[in-house]
Every structure is written in C-alpha cells, then in structure tokens.
C-alpha cells in the first residue's frame, strides 16, 4: 500500500520504527495526598493558591496535558475550582 503512512517495525529506513509510544506523561501531581488508607478529595476548594496554579491568566482551567495531571486529579481539580468559584474564592473571568 503506497498510501499507508504507518511505520512498520521492520527495521527498514524511515527511522523511528522502534520508538515506543506512551500516553500522557502525567505522573501524579499530588502523590503525597494519597495513601492506601486515606479516602477523600485530592484537592480542596479552600486551597485557593493551589487552584490558581492550575488556571490560566484568563481564569480558565488548564488542560490535562498542560497541567500534567491524571484524569482523576483533573476531575478533582474541576470540582474544587467550581466550588471555589461558587463560594467567591476564585473569579469566573479575569478582569
């Protein structure tokens, strides 16, 4: 097939055939907040300084890839940011 652009790992020219593909490079951003006995949120809505680190200058949430969070951590951040906005600890938009 002349139009197949997939690399076959046959070792032939074109290079890059032996590279491994990984998903997101996200290690857990909050590893010390988890324990095998601890159950609860990864982040809390009252930690405003921490939540601001995961927001852009226009008060939007950062993407998982940019923030370096896992899916579980991103969901916890989303809920915490929403609660903090509702409690007027964080702005909905920047001014």
C-alpha positions as a LaTeX table, in Angstrom:
\begin{tabular}{lrrr}
\hline
Residue & $x$ (\AA) & $y$ (\AA) & $z$ (\AA) \\
\hline
Unk1 & 0.00 & 0.00 & 0.00 \\
Unk2 & 1.57 & 3.19 & $-1.13$ \\
Unk3 & $-0.70$ & 5.42 & 0.91 \\
Unk4 & $-0.19$ & 3.71 & 4.26 \\
Unk5 & 1.79 & 6.14 & 6.42 \\
Unk6 & 2.05 & 3.83 & 9.41 \\
Unk7 & 5.55 & 2.74 & 10.43 \\
Unk8 & 6.06 & $-0.98$ & 10.27 \\
Unk9 & 8.66 & $-2.13$ & 12.77 \\
Unk10 & 10.65 & $-3.99$ & 10.16 \\
Unk11 & 13.83 & $-2.03$ & 10.84 \\
Unk12 & 13.83 & $-0.57$ & 7.34 \\
Unk13 & 14.59 & 3.05 & 6.52 \\
Unk14 & 12.49 & 5.94 & 7.62 \\
Unk15 & 13.68 & 5.76 & 11.20 \\
Unk16 & 11.56 & 5.92 & 14.27 \\
Unk17 & 10.08 & 2.47 & 13.86 \\
Unk18 & 11.46 & 1.26 & 17.17 \\
Unk19 & 10.25 & 4.19 & 19.27 \\
Unk20 & 7.73 & 3.37 & 21.93 \\
Unk21 & 4.57 & 5.38 & 22.12 \\
Unk22 & 3.41 & 6.47 & 25.52 \\
Unk23 & 0.25 & 8.20 & 26.59 \\
Unk24 & 0.33 & 11.42 & 28.52 \\
Unk25 & 3.50 & 11.99 & 30.50 \\
Unk26 & 1.39 & 12.62 & 33.58 \\
Unk27 & 2.74 & 11.23 & 36.74 \\
Unk28 & 0.54 & 12.05 & 39.66 \\
Unk29 & 0.85 & 15.73 & 40.54 \\
Unk30 & $-0.36$ & 15.12 & 44.09 \\
Unk31 & 1.39 & 11.89 & 45.12 \\
Unk32 & 1.69 & 12.79 & 48.81 \\
Unk33 & $-2.04$ & 13.42 & 49.10 \\
Unk34 & $-2.91$ & 9.80 & 48.60 \\
Unk35 & $-2.42$ & 6.97 & 50.95 \\
Unk36 & $-3.76$ & 3.48 & 50.94 \\
Unk37 & $-5.96$ & 4.24 & 53.96 \\
Unk38 & $-6.94$ & 7.81 & 53.07 \\
Unk39 & $-10.17$ & 8.43 & 51.22 \\
Unk40 & $-11.14$ & 11.91 & 50.24 \\
Unk41 & $-10.56$ & 14.63 & 47.69 \\
Unk42 & $-7.14$ & 15.14 & 46.17 \\
Unk43 & $-7.60$ & 18.91 & 46.43 \\
Unk44 & $-9.95$ & 21.06 & 48.45 \\
Unk45 & $-11.79$ & 24.16 & 47.30 \\
Unk46 & $-10.28$ & 26.15 & 50.17 \\
Unk47 & $-6.74$ & 25.79 & 48.79 \\
Unk48 & $-7.02$ & 28.85 & 46.57 \\
Unk49 & $-3.28$ & 29.26 & 45.95 \\
Unk50 & $-3.01$ & 25.70 & 44.70 \\
Unk51 & $-6.08$ & 26.06 & 42.48 \\
Unk52 & $-4.69$ & 29.24 & 40.92 \\
Unk53 & $-1.65$ & 27.28 & 39.72 \\
Unk54 & $-3.93$ & 25.20 & 37.54 \\
Unk55 & $-5.73$ & 28.16 & 35.99 \\
Unk56 & $-4.67$ & 30.37 & 33.09 \\
Unk57 & $-4.44$ & 34.16 & 33.29 \\
Unk58 & $-7.94$ & 34.37 & 31.83 \\
Unk59 & $-9.26$ & 32.27 & 34.76 \\
Unk60 & $-9.78$ & 29.13 & 32.66 \\
Unk61 & $-8.76$ & 25.68 & 33.80 \\
Unk62 & $-5.58$ & 24.30 & 32.27 \\
Unk63 & $-5.81$ & 21.19 & 30.14 \\
Unk64 & $-4.58$ & 17.87 & 31.48 \\
Unk65 & $-1.62$ & 17.87 & 29.14 \\
Unk66 & $-0.52$ & 21.36 & 30.13 \\
Unk67 & $-1.14$ & 20.91 & 33.86 \\
Unk68 & 0.36 & 17.43 & 33.97 \\
Unk69 & $-2.48$ & 15.85 & 35.91 \\
Unk70 & $-4.09$ & 12.45 & 35.64 \\
Unk71 & $-7.77$ & 12.07 & 34.80 \\
Unk72 & $-8.73$ & 11.51 & 38.44 \\
Unk73 & $-6.76$ & 14.57 & 39.55 \\
Unk74 & $-8.27$ & 16.69 & 36.77 \\
Unk75 & $-11.79$ & 15.74 & 37.86 \\
Unk76 & $-10.96$ & 16.64 & 41.46 \\
Unk77 & $-9.50$ & 19.98 & 40.33 \\
Unk78 & $-12.58$ & 20.69 & 38.23 \\
Unk79 & $-14.92$ & 20.15 & 41.18 \\
Unk80 & $-12.71$ & 22.16 & 43.54 \\
Unk81 & $-12.48$ & 25.10 & 41.12 \\
Unk82 & $-16.24$ & 25.07 & 40.60 \\
Unk83 & $-16.85$ & 25.08 & 44.35 \\
Unk84 & $-14.30$ & 27.85 & 44.90 \\
Unk85 & $-15.95$ & 29.96 & 42.20 \\
Unk86 & $-19.36$ & 29.42 & 43.77 \\
Unk87 & $-18.00$ & 30.48 & 47.18 \\
Unk88 & $-16.43$ & 33.58 & 45.51 \\
Unk89 & $-12.90$ & 32.47 & 46.32 \\
Unk90 & $-11.95$ & 32.37 & 42.63 \\
Unk91 & $-13.21$ & 34.53 & 39.78 \\
Unk92 & $-15.30$ & 33.19 & 36.91 \\
Unk93 & $-13.49$ & 35.51 & 34.49 \\
Unk94 & $-10.42$ & 37.70 & 34.70 \\
Unk95 & $-10.74$ & 41.46 & 34.77 \\
\hline
\end{tabular}
